[in-house]
Amino acid sequence: MISELGALAWLSLVVAFGAIVPVVPTGAAVSAAAALAFHNHPLLIVLVIAAGALGAYAGDLVMYAMCLAGGEQLARRLHWLRGEEHLTAVKERLDRSQVPVLLVSRLLPGGRVPVLLAAAFVGLSWRTFIVANVPACVLWSVVYASIGVAGGSIFPEPWQGVVAAVALVLVVGQIASLISKRRAARQEQTESA
C-alpha cells in the first residue's frame, strides 16, 4: 500500500508540473495510472482520480498566479498568446460564463493556458478561480482516468492497457487539436470575408 501511495504522490507531482510546463502529457499519465490500477487494485482508481485532480488543481493555481503576476509581458515572452482575436474571444466568454469556460478549457488540448491568461487579464478574482477550477480539475481527471480504465479493461496484461490508454489519449488529443485548428481557420476565413 505504501508503494501505491508513493506512486499516487508522484502522479500528483507530475500532473502539477505538467500544468505549469504544458508540454508534459499529464492526461496520458493519469490514463496510464488508471489502467494499472484497474489491473492491480480497481479501488485505487478513485485515488488516481483524486491524485490527478489534486495535481491539476495545484498546477493551475501556480499557473494562474504566474498569469496574474507576469501578465501580458510574460505571456508574450513565453509565446502563450496565440492571437489577440482568440484572447479577446476567450475574455468575452469568460465575462459571460466563468465556470463552463474553465471546465471546457481543461478538456481541450491547448485551451487551458489561454483561458487562464484571459481570466487573469479580465481580473477574475482568486476566490472565483479557486471555486470554479475545482470541478474543472475533477472532470478532467475523471475523463482521463476513464480512458485508462477503458484501455485497461480491453487488454489482459497491465502493460497492454497502459500502452492502449496512452495511445488513445494521444489520438483523442490530436483529433481535438485538429478540430480546434479547423474551427479557428474557418472562423478566420469568415471574419476576413
C-alpha positions, 0 to 999 in steps of 0.5 A: 500500500505504501508503494501505491501511495508513493506512486499516487504522490508522484502522479500528483507531482507530475500532473502539477508540473505538467500544468505549469510546463504544458508540454508534459502529457499529464492526461496520458499519465493519469490514463496510464495510472488508471489502467494499472490500477484497474489491473492491480487494485480497481479501488485505487482508481478513485485515488488516481482520480483524486491524485490527478485532480489534486495535481491539476488543481495545484498546477493551475493555481501556480499557473494562474498566479504566474498569469496574474503576476507576469501578465501580458509581458510574460505571456508574450515572452513565453509565446502563450498568446496565440492571437489577440482575436482568440484572447479577446474571444476567450475574455468575452466568454469568460465575462459571460460564463466563468465556470463552463469556460474553465471546465471546457478549457481543461478538456481541450488540448491547448485551451487551458493556458489561454483561458487562464491568461484571459481570466487573469487579464479580465481580473477574475478574482482568486476566490472565483478561480479557486471555486470554479477550477475545482470541478474543472480539475475533477472532470478532467481527471475523471475523463482521463482516468476513464480512458485508462480504465477503458484501455485497461479493461480491453487488454489482459496484461497491465502493460497492454492497457497502459500502452492502449490508454496512452495511445488513445489519449494521444489520438483523442488529443490530436483529433481535438487539436485538429478540430480546434485548428479547423474551427479557428481557420474557418472562423478566420476565413469568415471574419476576413470575408 
